[in-house]
Amino acid sequence: MGVAGYHAQFSSLMLAIEMAKTDLHNQILAYHELLDVKLALDVEISTNRNLLEGDDLKFLEKSLQQLPIVSQAGTPPYLLPRLDTKARFHT
């Protein structure tokens, strides 16, 4: 193999390296995009977990305070429909 053969092989290898660099760059961009999505989902999961664990109790307390206390024929108050007279009778 002469100098021309080595030069052709060298050029071929340099082209392969450049193609590998371009591919690596594209993979890094895709990785960063996926990482951004993952981080956003982690924040959303954490927020939902906090709502379910902590704020759920506050919501339950508010809901229980708004339930009617008087029961009809032994029906527990939390099973009775809530009457909203303000919404039905506008003056």
Sequence and secondary structure as in RCSB ss.txt:
>XXXX:A:sequence
MGVAGYHAQFSSLMLAIEMAKTDLHNQILAYHELLDVKLALDVEISTNRNLLEGDDLKFLEKSLQQLPIVSQAGT
PPYLLPRLDTKARFHT
>XXXX:A:secstr
  HHHHHHHHHHHHHHHHHHHHHHHHHHHHHHHHHHHHHHHHHHHHHHHHIIIIIHHHHHHHHHHHS    STT 
 GGGS    HHHH   
